[in-house]
Amino acid sequence: MPVGIEAWLAQVPPITRGWIACAVLTSLAVQCQLVTPLQLYFSYKSAFSNVQLWRAITTFFFFGHISLDFVFHMFFFMRYSRMLEESSFANRRADYFWLLLQSAIMLLALSPLFTLPFLSSPLAFVPIYIWSRRHPSTQISLFGIMTITAPYLPLALVGFSWLLNGSWRAAAGDLVGCGVGHVVWFVRDVWTREMLGGQGIWSDAPDALKRLFGDL
């Protein structure tokens, strides 16, 4: 690996870096025909009835074949997941992993309703959505074309994904990710603050997870 790329990766927070590495390696494995998408997608029958439990994990790592759409999703996920992990979750790796794990479980439960065999893109939109809600006054320039405030970022990216793929179905997963992101944001930032007055099980990772990540 070139020194420049290695140094850049070392600067990316660990949870974001690990997910990017798994996503890139998964797409490369499919591109090199080491595995096929049929071995990676999620369905309840394949995962649980046929005891192919790995599908509940690999569905979050396959962003499709290496293409413009792949680069689009990876770039924006890496950018805003990194910013969220470095700001709201600085030195709180277990809490950030806990957020993604909760979101992943929600997406697995919702996947049959929306016929989503791959949940990588929906999950990637969760940190994008949460970052946008936690920085409501931030101005963002989209490709130098227009400037928007952060809360409009997720919908703008959904629209761009729609244009990129030429079909609203291609952006359906991103919309589901925005919906899950909104639920997670509301429970963590609004309900927890207003109803509990502080941290709760939804926002504070279990001690066992904190010990695993060295946060205790």
RAJO-V899132 format. One record per residue. N is the residue number from 0. PHI is phi in radians with two decimals (none if undefined). PSI is psi as a letter, one per 30 degrees, with the letter a starting at -180 (NA if undefined). BURIAL is b if it has 24 or more other C-alpha atoms within 12 Angstrom, else e. Layout:
n: {N | N}
phi: {PHI | PHI}
psi: {PSI | PSI}
burial: {BURIAL | BURIAL}
This chain:
n: {0 | 1 | 2 | 3 | 4 | 5 | 6 | 7 | 8 | 9 | 10 | 11 | 12 | 13 | 14 | 15 | 16 | 17 | 18 | 19 | 20 | 21 | 22 | 23 | 24 | 25 | 26 | 27 | 28 | 29 | 30 | 31 | 32 | 33 | 34 | 35 | 36 | 37 | 38 | 39 | 40 | 41 | 42 | 43 | 44 | 45 | 46 | 47 | 48 | 49 | 50 | 51 | 52 | 53 | 54 | 55 | 56 | 57 | 58 | 59 | 60 | 61 | 62 | 63 | 64 | 65 | 66 | 67 | 68 | 69 | 70 | 71 | 72 | 73 | 74 | 75 | 76 | 77 | 78 | 79 | 80 | 81 | 82 | 83 | 84 | 85 | 86 | 87 | 88 | 89 | 90 | 91 | 92 | 93 | 94 | 95 | 96 | 97 | 98 | 99 | 100 | 101 | 102 | 103 | 104 | 105 | 106 | 107 | 108 | 109 | 110 | 111 | 112 | 113 | 114 | 115 | 116 | 117 | 118 | 119 | 120 | 121 | 122 | 123 | 124 | 125 | 126 | 127 | 128 | 129 | 130 | 131 | 132 | 133 | 134 | 135 | 136 | 137 | 138 | 139 | 140 | 141 | 142 | 143 | 144 | 145 | 146 | 147 | 148 | 149 | 150 | 151 | 152 | 153 | 154 | 155 | 156 | 157 | 158 | 159 | 160 | 161 | 162 | 163 | 164 | 165 | 166 | 167 | 168 | 169 | 170 | 171 | 172 | 173 | 174 | 175 | 176 | 177 | 178 | 179 | 180 | 181 | 182 | 183 | 184 | 185 | 186 | 187 | 188 | 189 | 190 | 191 | 192 | 193 | 194 | 195 | 196 | 197 | 198 | 199 | 200 | 201 | 202 | 203 | 204 | 205 | 206 | 207 | 208 | 209 | 210 | 211 | 212 | 213 | 214 | 215}
phi: {none | -1.00 | -1.04 | -1.06 | -1.17 | -1.10 | -1.16 | -1.14 | -1.10 | -1.13 | -1.48 | -1.37 | -0.97 | -1.08 | -1.19 | -1.09 | -1.08 | -1.12 | -1.18 | -1.07 | -1.07 | -1.12 | -1.16 | -1.16 | -1.13 | -1.14 | -1.15 | -1.15 | -1.11 | -1.22 | -1.07 | -1.52 | 1.08 | -1.36 | -2.42 | -2.10 | -0.98 | -1.13 | -1.56 | -2.01 | -1.21 | -1.87 | -2.62 | -1.09 | -1.12 | -1.17 | -1.30 | -1.90 | -1.21 | -1.63 | 0.94 | -1.87 | -1.15 | -1.07 | -1.10 | -1.23 | -1.90 | -1.15 | -1.07 | -1.60 | -1.99 | -1.67 | -1.68 | 1.76 | -1.12 | -1.12 | -2.78 | -1.12 | -1.12 | -1.06 | -1.09 | -1.01 | -1.19 | -1.16 | -1.11 | -1.27 | -1.11 | -1.03 | -1.09 | -1.51 | -1.13 | -1.10 | -1.12 | -1.18 | -1.17 | -1.44 | -1.85 | -1.12 | -2.08 | -1.05 | 1.05 | -2.32 | -1.07 | -1.10 | -1.16 | -1.24 | -1.08 | -1.09 | -1.06 | -1.16 | -1.13 | -1.05 | -1.13 | -1.09 | -1.13 | -1.09 | -1.18 | -1.08 | -1.21 | -1.51 | -0.96 | -1.13 | -1.23 | -2.01 | 0.91 | -2.00 | -1.26 | -2.07 | -2.00 | -1.16 | -1.14 | -1.00 | -1.17 | -1.11 | -1.36 | -1.11 | -1.11 | -1.07 | -1.14 | -1.12 | -1.05 | -1.11 | -1.34 | -1.51 | -2.30 | -1.14 | -1.72 | -1.23 | -1.59 | -2.20 | -1.67 | -1.67 | 0.99 | 1.24 | -1.62 | -2.59 | -2.02 | -2.30 | -1.51 | -0.92 | -1.04 | -1.57 | -1.03 | -0.99 | -1.18 | -1.12 | -1.22 | -1.09 | -1.10 | -1.17 | -1.09 | -1.07 | -1.12 | -1.13 | -1.72 | 1.31 | -2.66 | -1.18 | -1.10 | -1.18 | -1.69 | -1.07 | -1.10 | -1.12 | -1.14 | -1.09 | -1.07 | -1.10 | -1.10 | -1.14 | -1.04 | -1.15 | -1.09 | -1.10 | -1.07 | -1.10 | -1.14 | -1.36 | -1.73 | -1.85 | -1.08 | -1.09 | -1.24 | -1.36 | -1.66 | -1.79 | 1.27 | 3.00 | -1.23 | -2.46 | -1.08 | -1.23 | -1.82 | -1.98 | -1.12 | -1.04 | -1.04 | -1.07 | -1.22 | -1.13 | -1.15 | -1.07 | -1.61 | 1.28 | -1.64 | -1.89}
psi: {k | k | e | e | e | e | e | e | e | f | f | k | l | e | e | e | e | e | e | e | e | e | e | e | e | e | e | e | e | e | e | g | h | e | l | l | f | f | f | f | l | k | k | e | e | e | e | e | e | g | h | i | f | f | f | f | e | f | f | f | f | j | g | l | l | j | a | e | e | e | e | e | e | e | e | e | e | e | e | f | e | e | e | e | e | f | d | f | g | k | g | i | e | e | e | e | e | e | e | e | e | e | e | e | e | e | e | e | e | f | e | f | f | g | i | j | f | k | g | e | e | e | e | f | f | e | e | e | e | e | e | e | f | f | i | f | f | k | k | k | k | j | g | g | e | l | k | l | l | e | f | f | e | e | e | e | e | e | e | e | e | e | e | e | f | g | k | f | e | f | f | e | e | e | e | e | e | e | e | e | e | e | e | e | e | e | e | e | f | d | e | e | e | e | e | f | g | a | k | a | f | e | f | j | k | l | e | e | e | e | e | e | g | g | f | NA}
burial: {e | e | e | e | e | e | e | e | e | e | e | b | b | b | b | b | b | e | b | b | e | e | b | b | e | b | b | b | b | b | e | e | e | e | e | e | b | e | b | b | b | b | b | b | e | e | e | e | e | e | e | e | e | e | b | b | b | b | b | b | b | b | b | b | b | e | e | e | b | b | e | b | b | b | b | b | b | b | b | b | b | b | b | b | b | b | e | b | b | e | e | b | b | b | b | b | b | b | b | b | b | b | b | b | e | b | b | b | e | b | b | e | e | e | e | b | b | b | b | b | b | b | b | b | b | b | b | b | b | b | b | b | b | b | e | e | e | e | e | e | e | e | e | e | e | e | e | e | e | b | b | b | b | b | b | b | b | b | e | b | b | e | e | e | e | e | e | e | e | b | b | b | b | b | b | b | b | b | b | b | b | b | b | b | b | e | b | b | b | e | e | e | e | e | e | e | e | e | e | e | e | b | b | b | b | e | e | e | e | e | e | e | e | e | e | e}
